[in-house]
Amino acid sequence: MSDPTHIGPNGADNPEAANEVMTPAMRLMELQGKHRALDNRIHEMYAYPYQNQVLLQRLKKEKLRLKDQIEHLKDEMIPDLNA
């Protein structure tokens, strides 16, 4: 059983953290952080002469997926001025 006095530093065992509502701005920041991290990892992989091409391709696809999610979220956050 989990002892409530042993809560991890990120609050993983904290039920309140699990129920926290994420605002669109918070979600956008999270997605942008993941996108930057993937971009950095992709650039690091190019430094090696024998890259894992399959992994590199997967990382690029994930980065594009995140970019699409970011753009979709931005579109939802910005009101339509023509309405």
FIGU-791717 format. One line per 8 residues: number of its first residue (from 1); for each residue x, y, z of C-alpha. Coordinates in steps of 0.25 Angstrom, whole numbers, padded with zeros to 4 digits. Each point is the difference from the previous one (the first is absolute). Layout:
# FIGU-791717
NUM> X/Y/Z  ...
//
This chain:
# FIGU-791717
1> 0000/0000/0000  0004/0014/-0002  0004/0009/0012  -0005/0014/-0002  0012/0005/0007  0009/-0005/-0012  -0005/0009/-0011  0010/0002/-0011
9> 0006/0013/-0004  -0009/0001/-0012  -0013/-0003/0008  -0002/-0013/-0008  -0007/-0006/0013  -0008/0013/0002  -0015/-0002/-0004  -0002/0015/-0001
17> 0011/0001/-0011  -0007/-0011/-0008  -0013/0008/0001  0006/0013/-0004  -0007/0006/-0012  0010/0004/-0011  -0004/0013/-0007  0002/0002/-0015
25> 0012/0009/0003  0007/-0011/0009  -0003/-0011/-0010  0006/0009/-0011  0013/0003/0008  0001/-0015/0003  -0001/-0004/-0015  0010/0011/-0004
33> 0010/-0006/0010  -0002/-0014/-0005  0002/0006/-0014  0013/0007/0004  0005/-0012/0007  -0002/-0009/-0013  0006/0011/-0008  0013/-0001/0008
41> 0000/-0015/0000  -0001/0000/-0015  0012/0010/-0001  0008/-0008/0009  -0002/-0013/-0008  0005/0007/-0012  0013/0002/0007  0003/-0015/-0001
49> 0005/-0006/-0013  -0009/-0012/0001  -0013/0004/0005  -0012/-0009/0002  -0008/0004/-0012  -0013/-0007/0005  0001/0007/0014  0003/0013/-0007
57> -0012/-0001/-0009  -0009/-0004/0011  0005/0013/0008  -0003/0009/-0012  -0014/-0006/-0002  -0002/0002/0015  0005/0015/-0001  -0009/0002/-0012
65> -0012/-0006/0008  0003/0010/0012  0001/0011/-0010  -0014/-0003/-0005  -0005/-0001/0014  0006/0014/0004  -0006/0007/-0013  -0013/-0007/0003
73> 0000/0005/0015  0004/0014/-0005  -0011/0001/-0009  -0010/-0004/0011  0006/0011/0009  -0001/0011/-0010  -0014/0005/-0002  -0005/0000/-0014
81> -0001/0015/-0004  -0009/-0002/-0012  -0011/-0006/0009
//
